Amino acid sequence: MKTKKLTKGIFVVPSLFTLTNLFFGFLSILLTFHGRYRMAALWIVVAALMDGMDGLVARAVKAPSDFGIELDSLSDAVSFGLATSVLLYFWGMKLAGTPAVFFSFLFLTAGVLRLARYNIRTKSLPDRKHYQGLTVPSAAICMASLVIFHPSPLETRELAFGLAVLTVLIALCMVSTFPYRNYMKVRGSHKIDILTVLLLAVTLAGFIFYPRIVLLFFAGLNALSGPVTVLVRTVKKSLKKKTAAKEIPS
């Protein structure tokens, strides 16, 4: 009996982190409606941290479940899909007029599609080093970092359409097949060299002294990593083919 109760308790812990993620997403939506855009964006980032924690806890206690996967996806749809779409509309795209509704909804649609695909792939490939497409939390952090960097609402129609174009690109990254590294998959056996420690120290210092700039930089870098990886692989394959063709005697 004690073992069963303990097991139930272990299963509840990851779900508590997931529901906390959902709460922060809900809080972000409320703050957006009140025009507090920076705080709304910050709560999206905090929700993403909670989303990462629930996965780590589930793996640590070896308690992943179908219920947890579904609950996590539903929470992510609200905290990162809906909350980010609402924030983008009121903070920057409102001036674009009627098209703003479409572009902000496009982000939500891409996020939901990405989550649905993730649920299917998780059952067949539960443990992998790369994700297929930009994750919804990463996409949300990328857009939220813009608001944190420049919390004042956009004031021109041109900037609003510029944001709409960026939203389309991020949405395409979510539903793409670009490979994105799974940073949660860390092997304890990996050695950490001096260069890695130095980079971590510099990054930490950057987050402490220049949080807005560093967050925007790394969020953008992560979003670009997928298409850049595909581009590099394509170039390498092309060079290999050319090299092989030259080596074949005529």
C-alpha positions as CSV (number, residue, x, y, z in Angstrom):
1,M,0.0,0.0,0.0
2,K,2.8,2.4,0.9
3,T,4.5,1.7,-2.4
4,K,1.3,2.5,-4.3
5,K,0.9,5.8,-2.5
6,L,4.5,6.7,-3.1
7,T,4.1,5.9,-6.8
8,K,1.0,8.1,-7.0
9,G,2.9,10.9,-5.3
10,I,5.7,10.6,-7.8
11,F,3.3,10.8,-10.7
12,V,1.7,13.9,-9.2
13,V,4.9,15.9,-8.9
14,P,5.6,16.4,-12.7
15,S,1.9,17.3,-13.2
16,L,2.2,20.1,-10.5
17,F,5.0,21.7,-12.6
18,T,2.9,21.4,-15.7
19,L,-0.1,23.1,-14.0
20,T,2.2,25.8,-12.7
21,N,3.3,26.3,-16.3
22,L,-0.4,26.6,-17.3
23,F,-1.0,29.1,-14.5
24,F,1.9,31.4,-15.7
25,G,0.5,31.2,-19.2
26,F,-2.9,32.3,-18.0
27,L,-1.3,35.0,-16.0
28,S,0.5,36.2,-19.1
29,I,-2.8,36.5,-21.0
30,L,-4.3,38.6,-18.2
31,L,-1.3,40.9,-18.1
32,T,-1.4,41.4,-21.8
33,F,-5.1,42.5,-21.6
34,H,-3.9,45.1,-19.0
35,G,-1.2,46.4,-21.3
36,R,1.7,45.1,-19.1
37,Y,3.6,43.5,-22.0
38,R,7.0,43.1,-20.4
39,M,5.6,41.2,-17.4
40,A,3.4,39.1,-19.8
41,A,6.5,38.2,-21.8
42,L,8.4,37.4,-18.6
43,W,5.8,35.0,-17.4
44,I,5.9,33.2,-20.7
45,V,9.7,32.6,-20.1
46,V,9.0,31.5,-16.6
47,A,6.3,29.1,-17.9
48,A,8.9,27.7,-20.3
49,L,11.2,27.0,-17.3
50,M,8.4,25.2,-15.5
51,D,7.8,23.2,-18.7
52,G,11.4,22.1,-18.8
53,M,11.3,21.2,-15.1
54,D,8.3,18.9,-15.4
55,G,10.1,16.9,-18.1
56,L,13.3,16.6,-16.0
57,V,11.3,15.6,-12.9
58,A,9.3,13.0,-14.9
59,R,12.6,11.4,-16.2
60,A,14.3,11.7,-12.8
61,V,11.6,9.8,-11.0
62,K,11.0,7.5,-14.0
63,A,7.3,8.5,-14.1
64,P,6.5,9.6,-17.7
65,S,3.0,8.7,-18.7
66,D,0.5,9.2,-21.5
67,F,-1.5,11.4,-19.1
68,G,1.5,13.6,-18.4
69,I,2.3,13.9,-22.1
70,E,-1.3,15.0,-23.0
71,L,-1.5,17.4,-20.0
72,D,1.8,18.9,-20.9
73,S,0.7,19.5,-24.5
74,L,-2.6,21.1,-23.5
75,S,-0.7,23.4,-21.1
76,D,1.8,24.3,-23.7
77,A,-0.9,25.2,-26.2
78,V,-2.2,27.8,-23.7
79,S,1.0,29.0,-22.2
80,F,3.1,29.3,-25.4
81,G,0.6,29.1,-28.3
82,L,-2.3,31.2,-27.0
83,A,-0.5,33.5,-24.6
84,T,2.2,34.4,-27.2
85,S,-0.3,34.9,-30.0
86,V,-2.4,37.3,-27.8
87,L,0.8,39.1,-26.7
88,L,2.0,39.5,-30.3
89,Y,-1.4,40.9,-31.4
90,F,-1.8,43.5,-28.7
91,W,1.9,44.5,-28.4
92,G,2.9,44.7,-32.1
93,M,0.5,43.6,-34.8
94,K,-2.6,45.5,-33.9
95,L,-1.6,48.3,-36.2
96,A,-1.5,46.0,-39.2
97,G,-5.3,45.9,-39.1
98,T,-7.3,42.9,-40.0
99,P,-4.3,40.8,-41.2
100,A,-3.0,41.0,-37.7
101,V,-5.6,38.5,-36.6
102,F,-4.5,36.1,-39.2
103,F,-0.8,36.4,-38.4
104,S,-1.2,36.1,-34.7
105,F,-3.6,33.1,-35.2
106,L,-1.0,31.5,-37.5
107,F,1.5,31.3,-34.6
108,L,-1.1,29.5,-32.5
109,T,-2.0,27.2,-35.3
110,A,1.6,26.2,-35.9
111,G,2.1,25.7,-32.2
112,V,-0.9,23.3,-31.9
113,L,0.2,21.4,-35.0
114,R,3.7,21.1,-33.7
115,L,2.4,19.8,-30.3
116,A,0.2,17.2,-32.0
117,R,3.1,15.9,-34.1
118,Y,5.3,15.9,-31.0
119,N,2.8,13.6,-29.1
120,I,2.8,11.1,-32.0
121,R,6.6,11.1,-32.3
122,T,7.1,10.8,-28.6
123,K,5.4,7.4,-28.5
124,S,7.6,6.0,-31.3
125,L,10.8,7.9,-30.4
126,P,10.7,8.7,-26.7
127,D,14.4,9.3,-26.3
128,R,16.2,11.4,-29.0
129,K,19.0,13.9,-29.3
130,H,17.1,16.2,-31.8
131,Y,13.6,17.5,-32.2
132,Q,11.8,17.8,-35.5
133,G,11.0,21.4,-35.9
134,L,11.4,24.3,-33.4
135,T,9.7,23.5,-30.1
136,V,6.7,25.6,-29.1
137,P,8.3,26.8,-25.8
138,S,11.5,27.8,-27.8
139,A,9.3,29.7,-30.4
140,A,7.4,31.4,-27.6
141,I,10.6,32.5,-25.8
142,C,12.0,33.8,-29.1
143,M,9.0,36.1,-29.6
144,A,8.7,37.0,-25.9
145,S,12.4,38.0,-25.8
146,L,11.5,40.7,-28.4
147,V,8.9,42.1,-26.1
148,I,11.2,42.0,-23.1
149,F,13.9,43.8,-25.2
150,H,11.4,46.5,-26.4
151,P,8.4,46.5,-24.1
152,S,6.8,49.6,-25.6
153,P,4.1,48.7,-28.2
154,L,5.2,49.1,-31.8
155,E,4.1,52.4,-33.2
156,T,4.2,52.1,-37.0
157,R,2.3,49.9,-39.5
158,E,5.7,49.0,-41.1
159,L,7.0,47.5,-37.9
160,A,3.8,45.7,-37.3
161,F,4.1,44.0,-40.7
162,G,7.8,43.3,-40.0
163,L,6.7,41.5,-36.9
164,A,4.1,39.6,-38.9
165,V,6.8,38.4,-41.3
166,L,9.0,37.2,-38.4
167,T,6.0,35.4,-36.9
168,V,5.4,33.6,-40.2
169,L,9.1,32.5,-40.2
170,I,9.0,31.2,-36.7
171,A,5.7,29.4,-37.4
172,L,7.3,27.7,-40.4
173,C,10.3,26.7,-38.2
174,M,7.8,25.0,-35.8
175,V,6.1,22.9,-38.4
176,S,9.3,22.3,-40.4
177,T,11.4,19.1,-40.2
178,F,14.5,21.1,-39.3
179,P,16.6,19.3,-36.6
180,Y,16.8,21.2,-33.3
181,R,19.1,19.9,-30.5
182,N,17.4,18.5,-27.5
183,Y,19.3,20.3,-24.7
184,M,17.5,18.3,-22.0
185,K,19.3,15.2,-23.2
186,V,22.5,15.5,-21.2
187,R,24.7,12.5,-20.5
188,G,26.5,12.6,-17.2
189,S,29.4,10.7,-18.7
190,H,30.2,13.6,-21.0
191,K,33.4,15.4,-20.0
192,I,33.3,19.2,-19.5
193,D,36.4,21.0,-20.8
194,I,37.8,24.4,-19.8
195,L,36.3,26.1,-22.9
196,T,32.8,24.9,-22.0
197,V,33.1,26.1,-18.4
198,L,34.4,29.5,-19.7
199,L,31.5,29.8,-22.1
200,L,29.0,28.9,-19.4
201,A,30.6,31.5,-17.0
202,V,30.4,34.2,-19.7
203,T,26.8,33.3,-20.5
204,L,25.8,33.4,-16.9
205,A,27.5,36.8,-16.4
206,G,25.7,38.0,-19.5
207,F,22.3,36.9,-18.1
208,I,23.0,38.7,-14.9
209,F,24.2,42.0,-16.3
210,Y,22.5,42.2,-19.7
211,P,19.5,39.8,-19.4
212,R,17.4,41.3,-22.2
213,I,20.2,41.3,-24.8
214,V,21.5,37.8,-23.9
215,L,18.0,36.3,-23.9
216,L,17.2,37.8,-27.3
217,F,20.6,36.6,-28.7
218,F,20.3,33.0,-27.5
219,A,16.6,32.7,-28.4
220,G,17.3,34.0,-31.9
221,L,20.4,31.8,-32.2
222,N,18.3,28.7,-31.2
223,A,15.6,29.5,-33.8
224,L,18.2,29.9,-36.5
225,S,20.1,26.7,-35.6
226,G,17.6,24.4,-37.4
227,P,17.8,26.0,-40.9
228,V,21.5,26.6,-40.5
229,T,22.1,23.0,-39.6
230,V,20.2,21.9,-42.8
231,L,22.2,24.4,-44.9
232,V,25.5,23.2,-43.6
233,R,24.6,19.5,-44.2
234,T,23.5,20.3,-47.7
235,V,26.7,22.2,-48.5
236,K,28.8,19.3,-47.0
237,K,26.9,16.7,-49.1
238,S,27.4,18.8,-52.2
239,L,31.1,19.1,-51.6
240,K,31.4,15.4,-51.0
241,K,29.6,14.7,-54.3
242,K,31.9,17.1,-56.2
243,T,35.0,15.5,-54.5
244,A,33.8,12.0,-55.4
245,A,33.1,13.0,-59.0
246,K,36.6,14.4,-59.3
247,E,38.2,11.2,-58.0
248,I,36.4,9.0,-60.5
249,P,38.7,8.6,-63.5
250,S,37.2,9.7,-66.8
